């Protein structure tokens, strides 16, 4: 029994909170943020669904799929809920355009929404559909749990090389699916424990095609973790906080108090942010500064002699990559991002392709970029100085990047992001109807009509 185990038991406290939470008690501002997160999820999943990594993964999983239960966003194929959840989470993450929780740098919606939407479409005969209100509530709860786990293991977890979106996302997916399944407190403890033994993902994979595999696994494994619990697969009582639990094994030292601090009053989804650029979040203030310099001084590439970037040590650690050769690698390259920002005055999906990386003008300008680290500069800030051919030194300092908590994207900007990405990648998608369906999701009886909007029409 739980009472025989000494010491705090935050895993059980988290489980108790999720089980007791009622949809009608969800604060309106949290419900609205869940819709914003879902809007961004569809934007990025539609953009990413045609990526070669996703297409090839679909080719692998399709013949292995069980019953055709759920939509694969952007494709006519339907797969079983586990594999559809995998692909939809991976699609939302593959372009590096998904949301970001501050301060953990978790991209929280992909693993949780990927799992929820796939499971909500699976409806055995005689069961009631998952309502939009229930799905939004489960999404907010799942994001809260995964980000609380992330808070507990940050910052050493990511610095050790764990891909925190994947390792913590599985907890969020398990909690969200467990909520839809109606697990009791002990069942939810088991779901979180079953998630803990399936957590994985490495930062070393960033820039490679395999990067989003672990994000897809977070969704798929989260569904499985909750289903195992429903069937009585018991797990350790202290799977997160135990001496050899997830937090202690993957962080040094963990902050176990962060797991339950202000639980139910401070919602982690309120710390969610949405990317204006499809690349590593540490690059945002640098891009902002480059675009501002280009516009203010009407700088042409041939006028630039050198570009000096100064930023937080994490910027060098994650993005000082001058020799990238692929679009995937370029998403975490300071030099490439600076070059395209000065050349085009904008940074979008097309700037992180193999073709763009190989362009002579891009190669020439990125060779002029040098980076220096300054611990006094926050991770959300940067300084860029352009030394021109005629001897001028032009400096721009950004203290808060666009898209961050201090300069968040508005609802209108998120809608525009979805319209742009859908038009480029899936022109068949009626973006206006999809946007309206997300904003009104809490008033719908089932998610099936929503998912029909992200399915291509039959030929």
C-alpha positions in Angstrom: 0.0 0.0 0.0 1.1 3.6 -0.7 1.0 4.4 3.1 3.9 2.0 3.7 6.3 4.0 1.6 8.0 6.9 3.5 8.6 10.4 2.2 6.8 12.7 -0.3 5.0 11.0 -3.2 4.6 13.6 -6.0 3.8 10.9 -8.6 0.7 10.1 -6.6 -0.1 13.8 -6.1 0.1 14.4 -9.8 -2.1 11.4 -10.4 -4.7 12.5 -7.8 -4.8 16.0 -9.4 -5.4 14.7 -12.9 -8.1 12.2 -11.8 -10.0 14.8 -9.7 -9.8 17.6 -12.3 -13.1 18.6 -13.8 -13.5 20.2 -17.3 -16.0 22.7 -16.0 -13.4 24.0 -13.6 -10.8 24.7 -16.2 -10.1 28.5 -16.2 -11.2 30.2 -19.4 -7.7 31.5 -20.1 -6.3 28.0 -19.8 -8.9 26.6 -22.2 -8.1 29.4 -24.7 -4.4 28.6 -24.5 -5.2 25.0 -25.2 -7.0 26.1 -28.3 -4.0 28.2 -29.3 -1.7 25.3 -28.7 -3.9 23.1 -30.9 -4.1 25.7 -33.6 -0.3 25.8 -33.8 -0.2 22.0 -33.7 -2.3 21.7 -36.8 -0.2 24.4 -38.6 3.0 22.6 -37.9 1.6 19.1 -38.6 0.2 20.2 -41.9 3.6 21.8 -42.8 5.5 18.7 -41.7 3.3 15.9 -43.0 5.0 15.7 -46.4 8.6 15.8 -45.0 10.6 12.8 -46.3 11.1 11.5 -42.7 7.3 11.4 -42.2 6.6 9.9 -45.6 9.2 7.2 -45.1 7.9 6.5 -41.6 4.4 6.1 -42.9 5.7 3.7 -45.5 7.2 1.6 -42.7 4.2 1.7 -40.4 1.3 1.3 -42.8 1.7 -2.4 -43.6 2.2 -3.1 -39.9 -0.9 -1.2 -38.7 -3.8 -2.8 -36.9 -7.4 -1.6 -37.4 -7.7 1.6 -39.4 -8.9 3.8 -36.5 -7.4 7.2 -36.9 -6.4 10.0 -39.3 -2.8 10.5 -40.3 -2.7 14.3 -40.8 -2.2 15.2 -44.4 -2.6 11.7 -45.8 -5.5 9.6 -47.0 -4.2 6.5 -45.1 -5.7 5.7 -41.7 -3.7 3.7 -39.2 -4.3 2.2 -35.7 -4.4 4.8 -32.9 -0.8 4.0 -31.7 0.8 4.5 -35.1 -1.4 7.5 -36.1 -0.5 9.1 -32.8 3.2 8.5 -33.6 3.0 10.1 -37.1 0.9 13.1 -36.1 3.2 14.0 -33.2 6.3 13.5 -35.4 4.7 15.6 -38.2 4.1 18.5 -35.8 7.7 18.4 -34.6 9.7 17.6 -37.7 9.9 21.2 -39.1 11.1 22.6 -35.7 8.1 25.0 -35.9 6.2 23.7 -32.9 5.4 25.4 -29.6 8.0 25.9 -26.8 7.5 25.9 -23.0 9.6 28.4 -21.1 11.9 27.7 -19.3 12.3 23.9 -20.1 12.3 24.3 -23.9 9.9 21.4 -24.1 7.7 21.4 -27.3 4.7 20.2 -25.4 1.7 19.9 -27.7 3.1 17.5 -30.3 3.3 14.4 -28.1 0.1 15.1 -26.1 -2.2 16.3 -29.0 -0.8 13.6 -31.3 -1.9 11.0 -28.8 -5.2 12.5 -27.9 -6.5 13.1 -31.4 -5.6 9.6 -32.5 -7.2 8.0 -29.4 -10.3 10.2 -29.7 -11.0 8.9 -33.2 -10.9 5.3 -32.0 -14.4 4.5 -30.9 -15.4 0.9 -30.1 -19.0 0.1 -30.8 -21.3 1.2 -28.0 -19.0 3.9 -26.6 -19.6 7.6 -26.5 -17.4 9.9 -28.6 -14.8 12.1 -27.0 -16.2 15.6 -26.8 -14.2 18.7 -27.8 -14.4 20.0 -24.2 -13.0 16.7 -22.8 -10.2 16.8 -25.3 -9.2 20.3 -24.5 -9.3 19.5 -20.8 -7.1 16.5 -21.3 -4.7 18.5 -23.4 -4.2 21.1 -20.7 -3.7 18.5 -18.1 -1.2 16.5 -20.2 0.8 19.6 -21.0 0.8 20.5 -17.3 2.1 17.1 -16.2 4.9 16.9 -18.9 6.1 20.4 -18.2 6.1 19.9 -14.4 8.3 16.8 -14.9 10.4 19.0 -17.2 10.7 21.7 -14.5 11.8 19.1 -12.1 14.7 17.8 -14.2 15.8 21.1 -15.8 18.3 22.4 -16.7 20.7 19.5 -16.2 18.5 17.0 -18.1 18.8 18.8 -21.4 22.4 19.6 -20.9 23.2 16.0 -20.4 21.8 15.3 -23.8 18.3 14.1 -23.2 15.7 15.3 -25.7 13.3 16.8 -23.2 10.3 17.0 -25.5 10.4 13.2 -25.9 11.5 12.2 -22.4 8.9 14.3 -20.7 6.2 14.3 -23.4 5.5 10.6 -22.7 4.3 11.5 -19.2 2.0 14.2 -20.6 0.5 11.8 -23.2 0.0 9.1 -20.6 -1.8 11.5 -18.2 -4.0 12.9 -21.0 -5.0 9.4 -22.3 -5.5 8.2 -18.8 -7.9 11.0 -18.2 -10.0 10.1 -21.2 -9.9 6.4 -20.1 -11.3 7.5 -16.7 -8.4 5.8 -14.7 -8.7 6.0 -10.9 -5.8 7.4 -8.8 -3.9 4.2 -8.6 -4.4 3.6 -12.3 -3.0 7.0 -13.1 0.0 6.3 -10.9 0.6 3.2 -12.9 0.1 5.1 -16.2 2.8 7.6 -15.2 5.0 4.7 -14.1 4.5 2.9 -17.3 5.4 6.1 -19.1 8.7 6.4 -17.1 10.1 3.2 -18.4 9.4 4.2 -22.0 11.0 7.7 -21.9 13.8 8.3 -24.4 15.3 10.7 -26.9 18.7 12.3 -27.4 19.8 15.8 -28.4 22.5 14.2 -30.5 19.7 13.4 -33.0 18.9 17.0 -33.7 19.6 17.9 -37.3 19.0 14.3 -38.5 16.0 12.5 -39.9 15.6 10.5 -36.7 15.1 13.5 -34.5 11.3 13.2 -34.5 11.2 9.5 -33.9 11.4 9.9 -30.2 8.7 12.6 -30.3 6.4 10.2 -32.1 7.3 7.5 -29.6 6.3 9.8 -26.8 2.8 10.0 -28.1 2.6 6.3 -29.0 4.2 5.1 -25.7 2.0 7.5 -23.7 -1.1 5.8 -25.2 0.3 2.4 -24.4 1.3 3.4 -20.9 -2.3 4.4 -20.1 -3.7 1.3 -21.7 -1.3 -0.9 -19.8 -2.5 0.7 -16.6 -6.2 0.2 -17.5 -5.5 -3.5 -17.9 -3.8 -3.7 -14.5 -0.1 -3.5 -15.4 1.1 -2.1 -12.1 4.1 0.3 -11.9 6.4 1.6 -9.2 4.7 4.0 -6.8 7.5 6.6 -7.0 8.5 6.2 -10.7 9.4 9.9 -11.0 10.7 10.9 -7.6 12.2 7.6 -6.4 15.9 7.1 -5.6 16.2 5.4 -9.0 13.2 7.1 -10.6 13.1 9.1 -13.7 14.1 12.5 -12.1 17.1 11.2 -10.1 18.4 9.1 -13.0 18.2 11.9 -15.7 18.9 15.1 -13.7 21.6 16.3 -11.3 20.1 17.3 -9.0 16.3 17.2 -9.7 14.0 19.8 -8.1 11.3 17.5 -6.9 9.3 20.3 -5.4 8.6 21.6 -8.9 6.5 18.6 -9.6 3.6 19.8 -7.4 4.4 23.4 -6.6 1.2 25.5 -7.2 -0.5 22.5 -8.7 -3.9 23.4 -9.9 -3.3 27.2 -9.5 -0.4 27.8 -11.9 -1.0 26.1 -15.2 2.2 25.4 -17.2 0.4 25.9 -20.5 0.4 29.6 -19.6 4.2 29.5 -20.1 3.8 28.1 -23.7 5.1 30.1 -26.6 4.8 29.8 -30.4 7.5 30.0 -32.9 7.7 32.7 -35.6 10.6 30.9 -37.3 11.1 27.2 -38.1 14.4 26.6 -36.2 15.9 26.3 -32.8 14.4 28.8 -30.3 17.8 30.1 -29.2 18.2 31.6 -32.7 15.1 33.8 -32.5 16.7 36.9 -31.0 19.5 36.7 -33.5 17.1 36.5 -36.4 15.1 39.4 -35.0 18.3 41.5 -34.7 19.4 40.6 -38.3 16.0 41.5 -39.8 15.9 44.8 -37.9 19.4 45.8 -39.1 18.6 44.9 -42.7 15.5 46.9 -42.7 16.9 49.9 -40.8 20.0 50.3 -42.9 18.8 48.8 -46.2 21.8 46.5 -46.1 22.6 44.4 -49.2 24.8 41.3 -48.8 27.6 42.8 -50.8 27.8 45.7 -48.3 28.6 43.4 -45.4 32.2 42.7 -44.5 31.7 40.8 -41.2 28.9 39.9 -38.9 29.6 39.5 -35.1 27.0 37.8 -33.0 27.1 37.8 -29.2 24.9 35.7 -27.1 24.3 33.3 -24.2 26.7 30.3 -23.9 23.7 28.0 -24.8 23.6 29.8 -28.2 27.1 28.6 -29.0 26.5 25.2 -27.5 23.5 24.5 -29.6 23.8 26.6 -32.8 27.5 27.5 -33.5 27.5 25.3 -36.6 29.2 26.9 -39.6 29.7 23.9 -41.8 26.1 22.5 -42.2 25.3 20.8 -45.4 21.6 19.9 -45.1 18.4 21.8 -44.3 17.8 19.8 -41.2 21.3 20.7 -39.8 20.7 24.3 -40.8 17.7 24.6 -38.4 20.2 24.7 -35.5 22.9 26.7 -37.3 23.5 30.3 -36.3 25.6 31.0 -39.4 23.0 29.8 -41.8 20.1 31.6 -40.0 22.0 34.9 -40.0 22.8 34.6 -43.7 19.3 34.0 -44.9 17.9 36.7 -42.6 20.1 39.3 -44.2 19.6 38.0 -47.7 15.8 37.8 -47.7 14.8 39.8 -44.6 12.6 36.9 -43.6 13.0 33.3 -42.4 10.6 30.5 -43.2 10.3 26.8 -44.0 11.9 27.3 -47.5 15.1 28.7 -45.9 15.8 25.4 -44.2 16.0 23.2 -47.2 19.0 21.4 -48.8 18.7 23.7 -51.8 18.8 26.9 -49.8 21.8 25.6 -47.8 23.8 25.1 -51.0 23.1 28.5 -52.5 26.3 30.4 -53.3 25.1 33.6 -51.8 24.1 31.9 -48.5 27.5 30.1 -48.4 29.4 33.3 -49.0 27.6 35.3 -46.3 27.6 32.7 -43.6 31.4 32.5 -44.0 31.4 36.1 -42.7 29.6 35.2 -39.4 31.4 34.8 -36.1 30.0 34.2 -32.7 31.2 35.2 -29.2 29.5 34.1 -26.0 28.6 36.3 -23.1 27.1 34.8 -19.9 25.6 38.2 -19.1 23.3 38.0 -22.0 20.1 36.0 -21.4 19.2 33.0 -23.5 16.2 35.1 -24.9 18.5 37.9 -26.0 21.3 38.6 -28.5 23.5 41.3 -30.0 24.4 41.5 -33.6 27.0 43.9 -35.1 27.5 44.3 -38.8 30.8 45.7 -40.0 30.3 47.1 -43.5 32.6 47.3 -46.4 32.7 51.1 -46.0 33.9 51.0 -42.4 30.6 51.4 -40.4 29.8 49.3 -37.4 26.0 48.8 -36.9 24.6 47.1 -33.8 21.2 45.8 -32.8 20.4 44.4 -29.4 17.3 42.3 -28.8 16.3 41.7 -25.2 13.2 39.6 -25.8 12.7 37.6 -28.9 9.5 37.8 -31.0 7.3 34.8 -30.0 8.5 34.7 -26.4 6.5 35.3 -23.3 7.2 39.0 -23.4 6.4 39.3 -27.1 3.9 36.5 -27.8 2.3 35.8 -31.1 -1.3 37.0 -31.1 -4.3 34.8 -32.0 -4.4 36.6 -35.4 -0.7 35.8 -36.0 -1.3 32.1 -35.1 -4.1 32.0 -37.6 -1.9 33.6 -40.2 0.8 31.0 -39.5 -1.7 28.2 -40.1 -3.0 29.7 -43.3 0.5 30.2 -44.7 1.8 26.8 -43.8 -1.3 25.0 -45.0 -1.3 27.0 -48.3 2.3 26.0 -48.9 2.2 22.4 -47.9 -1.4 21.2 -48.2 -3.3 23.6 -50.5 -6.4 21.4 -50.4 -6.9 22.2 -46.7 -9.7 24.8 -46.0 -7.7 26.7 -43.4 -10.6 29.1 -42.5 -12.8 26.1 -41.6 -10.0 24.5 -39.6 -9.3 27.6 -37.7 -13.0 28.0 -36.8 -13.3 24.4 -35.8 -10.4 24.8 -33.3 -11.8 28.0 -31.8 -15.2 26.3 -31.3 -13.9 22.8 -30.3 -15.3 23.1 -26.8 -18.8 23.2 -28.2 -18.5 20.1 -30.4 -19.7 16.6 -29.6 -16.9 14.7 -31.3 -13.5 15.4 -32.9 -14.2 13.4 -36.1 -15.3 16.5 -38.1 -12.2 18.3 -37.1 -9.9 15.5 -38.3 -11.8 15.3 -41.6 -10.5 18.9 -42.3 -6.9 17.7 -42.2 -7.5 14.7 -44.5 -6.9 15.2 -48.2 -9.9 14.7 -50.5 -10.2 11.4 -52.4 -8.7 11.5 -55.9 
